[in-house]
Amino acid sequence: MSDDPDLAVGADAFTDRGAGLAVAVVGAGAVGATVAYELAREGADVTLYDRGGIASGSSGRAAGICYDAFADPLDAEIAGESIERFRALSGDETFPFVECPYVWLAREGDAEAADAIRGQVDRMQDAGVIALEMDADALSERFPSVRTDDVAVAGIAGAAGYTDPARYTACLAAAATGAGATLESDSPVSVRADPPRVLEEDGTSHEVDAVVVAAGARTPSLLADAGLGIAAKPYRVQALVASGVFEEPMCYDATADFYVRPHAEGLLAGNGTEEREAEPDAYDRDADPDFADGLVKRVRHRFPGLEGSVDRAWAGLCTATPDRDPLVGERAEGVFVATGFQGHGFMRAPAIGARLAEEVLGGDGIDAFDPTRFDGDETFAIREGLHLEEQN
């Protein structure tokens, strides 16, 4: 694999299937950059817009954890495809993808979570997903850094790793421009339908064959400007980076409700979900005052050997849907959308981007994620995405 992002998939992979097709992609995050690259290498005339810079929104604040630990076959398939693409595209000059086991566990006394994990592992194995169930003793032997005396059961996914979301996104944006796409950063636009087009702030209109809206938490408002409802709500999550030495595993403690992974500066941990709708232009981007102390205490309970101080903490936005499945596909003629990933958008970005680009080119979409399965005016409660129910 070449480390040159313009040659990342090999010159023979470029085609002219999209020749003559003009596409505006709104949102230069991980999904938008991937869609732009996939369409540009198929010969489409692509312009990638962002109101800020590359990965300036949710992608730049994502955790970068990647796994296929989903009992739902479609979710596992998409996550597995994405991991393979992360592996194939990673390199010294692109972005790192570090293989690392993913463990999710429940504590003694949390029978509901323990039963859920056992059921998930069984269904993953039935579906061909590499997953193992471990008791406390086996977990301790495999991962000595993990405190296991209060663990009832754990699941382990071998197809997992982590990466730098901002570097991945920058790499794909560079590959898109290398394939002929035009990048318009610091360029806020609005979206219109019938015909599909984008409007610059000065009113300049650019009519295209297709608009792809992959603008994270701003996607619902952009579609609303076009008169298109979408069943998605943004909500706030929090994370931190702390110094120390931490190598493996990535871990989700379902009972204590946090995740942790190795990071270049030590470790990255988070959750801090607020189950209420947030305002994309007015939410607090700093973590809550007591967030870091409370989370570090929970992390050190699970990993007693960890030392070090919190370097920084922040908040970002995820998007929720009524059924906690994403909205990916054609919302109206020529207007496509990708949103509602419940915090799992980055880890799915390579596969989602490729599949959405295929639909824009006239191929099949992802029926289960069809955004028109909802009217767009549904009333629903926000439920956090990092939950055992999401790995059902």
Summary of the structure (lengths in Angstrom):
residues: 392
radius of gyration: 20.5
end to end distance: 34.7
largest distance: 64.6
contacts: 1418
relative contact order: 0.19
helix: 31%
strand: 27%
